């Protein structure tokens, strides 16, 4: 294993335990037990496991039912919706190549997300939203229909909504306003600037920051973190992606939350314990656990 693929070392443990607000344990190496134990050893005692498709959402719900400190979010990822409707000839997603099933297939998939969303250990509906980076104009209608349906499901079940917003800020905010956002709405891997953070703050949306807030070129994210109200700030890994500096490019996991949290505390000019206390409170409130 090259140094590039080697897991980063364990950071100094946090004194105040926190939660990883968004992770994909099913895409990480090693067992769930090991991942959770390693995280707990540095003060990351709770994780929100997020589904991106039917299979992943079922897995998230089952894993949350099996582990006290895992909470589930279930959804069709914004890039999954067009693949269900139009097919995925390249097999880019984890299901491999598949035929398109049209709107009926999307309705069936949404019905399964609705069923899972009713489960007690499922705390959120997400990640849903819009992604204009990976989906072209031909997939936008399916994405939008799916997003609106997820908003409705979250509200009907009284669950939080977890947003994936990639290069689609204006449309995501518009659709949330048109549909009426659920009481608890989380922008996962917040990617807007300070101006958008003010819009989110006014609407009471949570902003969850990932490892990319530590990247050299991420000054707009740090500016957003500076203006976001502390009671609306969360921290996440989005593991195995977005590993914080100085480990960028190596596999991410929940145990690396302290690295990002310390960087965030520095941006805010507050102590790490104060940051951790706020984040711990906020995550429990956002996900209702």
C-alpha positions as CSV (number, residue, x, y, z in Angstrom):
1,X,0.0,0.0,0.0
2,X,1.5,3.3,-1.0
3,X,1.5,6.3,1.4
4,X,-1.2,7.8,-0.8
5,X,-3.6,5.0,0.0
6,X,-2.6,4.5,3.6
7,X,-5.2,5.5,6.2
8,X,-4.2,8.8,7.9
9,X,-3.0,8.4,11.6
10,X,-5.5,8.8,14.5
11,X,-5.8,12.4,15.6
12,X,-5.6,13.6,19.2
13,X,-8.9,12.7,20.8
14,X,-11.5,15.4,21.3
15,X,-12.4,16.1,24.9
16,X,-16.1,16.8,24.0
17,X,-17.7,14.0,22.0
18,X,-19.3,14.9,18.6
19,X,-21.2,13.3,15.7
20,X,-20.2,12.8,12.1
21,X,-23.3,14.3,10.4
22,X,-22.7,12.5,7.1
23,X,-20.8,9.4,6.3
24,X,-20.9,6.4,3.9
25,X,-19.7,3.4,6.0
26,X,-20.7,1.1,3.2
27,X,-18.1,2.6,0.9
28,X,-15.2,2.5,3.5
29,X,-12.7,-0.3,4.1
30,X,-13.0,-2.5,7.1
31,X,-16.0,-3.5,9.2
32,X,-18.6,-1.2,10.6
33,X,-17.5,-2.3,14.2
34,X,-13.9,-1.2,13.5
35,X,-14.9,2.1,11.9
36,X,-17.2,3.0,14.9
37,X,-14.6,1.9,17.5
38,X,-11.8,3.9,15.8
39,X,-14.1,6.9,15.7
40,X,-15.2,6.5,19.3
41,X,-11.6,6.3,20.4
42,X,-11.1,9.9,19.3
43,X,-14.4,11.3,20.6
44,X,-16.6,10.7,17.5
45,X,-19.3,8.8,19.2
46,X,-22.2,9.0,16.8
47,X,-22.5,8.9,13.0
48,X,-25.3,9.5,10.5
49,X,-25.1,6.8,7.8
50,X,-26.4,8.1,4.4
51,X,-28.0,6.1,1.6
52,X,-27.7,7.2,-2.0
53,X,-29.8,4.5,-3.7
54,X,-32.3,1.8,-2.8
55,X,-29.7,-0.8,-1.8
56,X,-27.6,1.8,0.2
57,X,-30.7,3.2,1.9
58,X,-31.9,-0.3,3.0
59,X,-28.3,-0.9,4.3
60,X,-28.4,2.4,6.2
61,X,-31.7,1.5,7.9
62,X,-30.5,-2.0,8.8
63,X,-27.2,-0.7,10.2
64,X,-28.9,2.0,12.3
65,X,-31.2,-0.6,13.7
66,X,-28.2,-2.8,14.6
67,X,-26.0,-0.1,16.2
68,X,-27.1,2.3,18.9
69,X,-24.8,5.1,17.8
70,X,-25.7,4.9,14.0
71,X,-28.6,7.0,12.6
72,X,-29.8,6.5,9.1
73,X,-30.7,8.8,6.2
74,X,-32.4,7.3,3.2
75,X,-32.8,8.7,-0.4
76,X,-32.1,8.5,-4.1
77,X,-29.0,10.7,-4.7
78,X,-29.7,13.4,-7.3
79,X,-27.5,11.5,-9.8
80,X,-29.4,8.3,-9.1
81,X,-32.8,9.6,-10.2
82,X,-31.9,10.2,-13.9
83,X,-30.1,6.8,-14.0
84,X,-33.3,5.1,-12.9
85,X,-35.4,7.0,-15.5
86,X,-33.0,7.0,-18.4
87,X,-30.7,4.1,-17.7
88,X,-27.0,4.0,-16.9
89,X,-25.2,2.4,-19.9
90,X,-21.8,3.1,-18.5
91,X,-22.6,1.5,-15.2
92,X,-21.1,4.5,-13.4
93,X,-23.0,3.8,-10.2
94,X,-22.6,0.8,-8.0
95,X,-25.4,-1.1,-9.6
96,X,-23.5,-1.5,-12.9
97,X,-25.0,-0.9,-16.3
98,X,-28.8,-0.9,-16.4
99,X,-31.7,0.0,-18.7
100,X,-33.9,3.0,-18.0
101,X,-37.2,2.3,-16.4
102,X,-38.9,5.7,-17.1
103,X,-41.1,7.6,-14.6
104,X,-42.7,4.4,-13.3
105,X,-39.4,3.1,-12.1
106,X,-38.7,6.4,-10.3
107,X,-42.1,6.2,-8.7
108,X,-41.4,2.7,-7.5
109,X,-38.0,3.7,-6.1
110,X,-39.6,6.7,-4.3
111,X,-42.2,4.5,-2.8
112,X,-39.5,2.3,-1.2
113,X,-37.7,5.4,0.1
114,X,-41.1,6.5,1.6
115,X,-41.4,3.1,3.3
116,X,-37.9,3.3,4.8
117,X,-38.4,6.9,5.9
118,X,-41.2,5.7,8.2
119,X,-38.8,3.6,10.2
120,X,-37.9,4.8,13.7
121,X,-34.1,4.6,13.3
122,X,-34.2,6.5,10.0
123,X,-33.8,10.1,11.1
124,X,-33.6,11.9,7.8
125,X,-34.5,11.8,4.1
126,X,-31.3,12.4,2.1
127,X,-29.1,12.9,0.4
128,X,-31.4,14.5,-2.2
129,X,-31.2,17.8,-4.1
130,X,-29.7,18.8,-7.4
131,X,-26.3,18.1,-9.0
132,X,-25.5,20.0,-12.2
133,X,-21.9,18.8,-12.1
134,X,-22.5,15.2,-13.1
135,X,-26.0,15.3,-14.7
136,X,-26.6,17.1,-17.9
137,X,-29.8,19.0,-19.0
138,X,-31.4,15.7,-20.1
139,X,-31.4,14.5,-16.5
140,X,-32.6,17.7,-14.8
141,X,-36.4,17.0,-14.9
142,X,-35.9,13.6,-13.2
143,X,-33.6,15.2,-10.6
144,X,-36.1,17.9,-9.8
145,X,-39.1,15.5,-9.6
146,X,-37.2,13.3,-7.3
147,X,-36.1,16.2,-5.1
148,X,-39.6,17.6,-4.7
149,X,-40.8,14.1,-3.8
150,X,-38.1,13.7,-1.1
151,X,-39.1,17.0,0.4
152,X,-42.7,15.8,0.6
153,X,-41.7,12.5,2.2
154,X,-39.5,14.2,4.8
155,X,-42.3,16.5,5.8
156,X,-44.9,13.8,5.9
157,X,-42.8,11.6,8.2
158,X,-41.4,14.6,10.3
159,X,-37.8,13.7,9.4
160,X,-34.9,16.0,8.6
161,X,-34.0,16.7,5.0
162,X,-30.4,16.3,3.9
163,X,-29.4,18.3,0.8
164,X,-26.8,17.5,-1.8
165,X,-26.2,20.7,-3.8
166,X,-23.5,20.7,-6.4
167,X,-23.3,23.7,-8.7
168,X,-27.1,24.2,-8.3
169,X,-27.4,26.7,-5.4
170,X,-30.1,29.0,-6.9
171,X,-32.4,26.2,-8.0
172,X,-32.0,24.2,-4.7
173,X,-33.0,27.3,-2.7
174,X,-35.8,28.1,-5.1
175,X,-37.3,24.6,-4.9
176,X,-37.0,24.5,-1.1
177,X,-38.9,27.8,-1.0
178,X,-41.6,26.6,-3.5
179,X,-42.2,23.3,-1.7
180,X,-41.8,24.7,1.8
181,X,-38.7,23.1,3.5
182,X,-39.1,20.7,6.3
183,X,-38.5,22.1,9.8
184,X,-35.0,20.6,9.9
185,X,-33.0,21.0,6.7
186,X,-29.3,20.2,6.4
187,X,-27.0,21.4,3.6
188,X,-24.5,18.5,3.5
189,X,-21.0,19.3,2.5
190,X,-21.9,23.0,2.4
191,X,-20.5,24.4,-0.8
192,X,-21.9,27.9,-1.0
193,X,-20.3,31.2,-0.2
194,X,-20.8,33.7,2.7
195,X,-23.8,35.4,0.9
196,X,-25.6,32.0,0.5
197,X,-24.8,31.2,4.2
198,X,-26.8,34.3,5.1
199,X,-29.7,33.1,3.0
200,X,-29.5,29.7,4.7
201,X,-29.2,31.2,8.2
202,X,-32.3,33.4,7.6
203,X,-34.2,30.2,6.6
204,X,-32.9,28.3,9.6
205,X,-31.1,25.7,7.4
206,X,-28.2,23.8,9.0
207,X,-24.8,24.0,7.2
208,X,-22.6,20.9,7.5
209,X,-18.9,21.5,6.7
210,X,-16.7,18.7,5.4
211,X,-12.9,18.2,5.1
212,X,-12.8,20.5,2.1
213,X,-13.1,23.5,4.4
214,X,-9.4,22.8,5.1
215,X,-8.3,23.0,1.5
216,X,-6.0,25.8,0.4
217,X,-8.4,27.1,-2.3
218,X,-11.5,27.0,-0.1
219,X,-11.5,30.5,1.3
220,X,-15.2,31.1,0.2
221,X,-16.1,28.1,2.5
222,X,-14.2,29.5,5.4
223,X,-15.9,32.9,4.8
224,X,-19.3,31.1,4.9
225,X,-18.3,29.4,8.2
226,X,-17.4,32.7,9.6
227,X,-20.9,34.2,9.0
228,X,-23.0,31.0,9.7
229,X,-24.7,31.2,13.1
230,X,-22.9,28.8,15.4
231,X,-26.2,27.0,16.3
232,X,-26.6,26.0,12.6
233,X,-23.2,24.6,12.1
234,X,-22.5,20.8,11.8
235,X,-19.3,18.8,10.9
236,X,-19.1,15.7,8.6
237,X,-16.7,13.6,6.8
238,X,-18.7,12.5,3.7
239,X,-16.2,9.6,4.0
240,X,-14.5,8.0,2.1
241,X,-14.4,11.3,0.2
242,X,-13.1,14.8,1.0
243,X,-10.3,13.9,3.5
244,X,-9.1,17.0,5.3
245,X,-5.7,18.5,4.8
246,X,-2.9,17.5,5.2
247,X,-4.3,14.0,4.2
248,X,-6.2,15.1,1.1
249,X,-6.4,12.2,-1.4
250,X,-6.1,9.5,1.2
251,X,-9.2,7.5,2.5
252,X,-11.5,9.5,4.8
253,X,-13.3,7.9,7.8
254,X,-15.3,9.2,10.8
255,X,-12.2,9.1,13.0
256,X,-10.8,12.1,11.1
257,X,-13.6,14.5,12.3
258,X,-11.3,16.1,14.9
259,X,-9.0,17.3,12.2
260,X,-11.8,19.2,10.5
261,X,-13.4,20.4,13.7
262,X,-10.1,21.9,14.9
263,X,-9.7,23.7,11.6
264,X,-13.3,25.0,12.0
265,X,-12.7,26.2,15.5
266,X,-9.7,28.1,14.3
267,X,-11.7,29.8,11.5
268,X,-14.3,30.8,14.1
269,X,-11.7,32.0,16.6
270,X,-13.2,29.8,19.4
271,X,-11.8,26.9,21.5
272,X,-12.1,23.4,20.2
273,X,-14.3,22.4,23.2
274,X,-16.8,25.2,22.6
275,X,-16.9,24.2,18.9
276,X,-17.5,20.6,19.8
277,X,-20.2,21.4,22.3
278,X,-22.1,23.5,19.8
279,X,-21.8,20.9,17.1
280,X,-22.8,18.0,19.3
281,X,-25.9,19.9,20.4
282,X,-26.7,21.0,16.8
283,X,-26.4,17.5,15.3
284,X,-28.7,15.9,17.9
285,X,-31.3,18.7,17.2
286,X,-31.0,18.5,13.5
287,X,-31.5,14.8,13.3
288,X,-33.9,14.5,16.3
289,X,-32.0,11.9,18.3
